[in-house]
Amino acid sequence: MEANWIKVLETEDLIKAKLAKNALKANQIESAIIDKQDSAYVVLGFAEVCVPEIKAEAATAVLKEQDLF
């Protein structure tokens, strides 16, 4: 992942992060999930959805439209 990416969503629910990634992909916005959940205790930690900084505003709009933000 390049240095100019920015976090647009942080959630404790990995499924929500994957739904966000799919919504962004459907709108031609590249994204990545950074899973920061504890591997032993999945309920601890969170996942981040990141996009290129130049796409952050569009990504935020998509996530709000899909009620994922």
C-alpha positions as CSV (number, residue, x, y, z in Angstrom):
1,M,0.0,0.0,0.0
2,E,1.4,3.4,-0.9
3,A,2.1,6.1,1.6
4,N,-0.6,8.4,0.3
5,W,-3.6,6.3,1.5
6,I,-6.0,7.4,4.1
7,K,-8.4,5.7,6.5
8,V,-12.0,6.3,5.7
9,L,-13.6,3.7,8.0
10,E,-12.8,2.1,11.3
11,T,-15.0,-0.7,12.6
12,E,-14.9,-3.6,15.1
13,D,-16.9,-5.6,12.5
14,L,-14.8,-7.2,9.8
15,I,-17.9,-8.1,7.8
16,K,-18.8,-4.4,7.7
17,A,-15.3,-3.6,6.5
18,K,-15.7,-6.1,3.7
19,L,-19.1,-4.7,2.8
20,A,-17.5,-1.3,2.6
21,K,-14.7,-2.6,0.4
22,N,-17.2,-4.2,-2.0
23,A,-19.3,-1.0,-2.1
24,L,-16.1,1.0,-3.0
25,K,-15.1,-1.5,-5.6
26,A,-18.5,-1.3,-7.2
27,N,-17.9,2.5,-7.6
28,Q,-14.4,1.9,-9.1
29,I,-12.6,3.1,-5.9
30,E,-9.6,1.0,-4.9
31,S,-9.5,0.1,-1.2
32,A,-7.6,-2.0,1.3
33,I,-8.6,-3.5,4.6
34,I,-6.1,-3.4,7.4
35,D,-7.2,-6.0,10.0
36,K,-6.0,-5.0,13.5
37,Q,-8.1,-7.6,15.3
38,D,-6.4,-9.9,17.8
39,S,-6.1,-13.3,16.2
40,A,-6.8,-15.2,19.4
41,Y,-9.7,-13.0,20.5
42,V,-11.6,-11.7,17.4
43,V,-13.8,-9.4,19.5
44,L,-10.7,-7.4,20.4
45,G,-9.4,-4.8,17.9
46,F,-10.8,-3.3,14.8
47,A,-10.4,-3.2,11.0
48,E,-9.6,-0.1,8.9
49,V,-10.7,0.6,5.3
50,C,-8.2,2.7,3.5
51,V,-8.3,4.4,0.1
52,P,-6.0,6.6,-2.0
53,E,-6.0,10.1,-0.5
54,I,-7.3,11.6,-3.8
55,K,-10.4,9.3,-3.6
56,A,-11.2,9.8,0.1
57,E,-14.0,12.3,-0.4
58,A,-15.7,10.1,-3.0
59,A,-15.2,7.0,-0.8
60,T,-16.8,8.8,2.2
61,A,-19.8,9.7,0.0
62,V,-20.2,6.1,-1.1
63,L,-20.0,4.8,2.4
64,K,-22.6,7.3,3.6
65,E,-24.9,6.5,0.8
66,Q,-24.6,2.8,1.7
67,D,-25.2,3.5,5.4
68,L,-21.8,2.0,6.2
69,F,-20.3,5.2,7.6
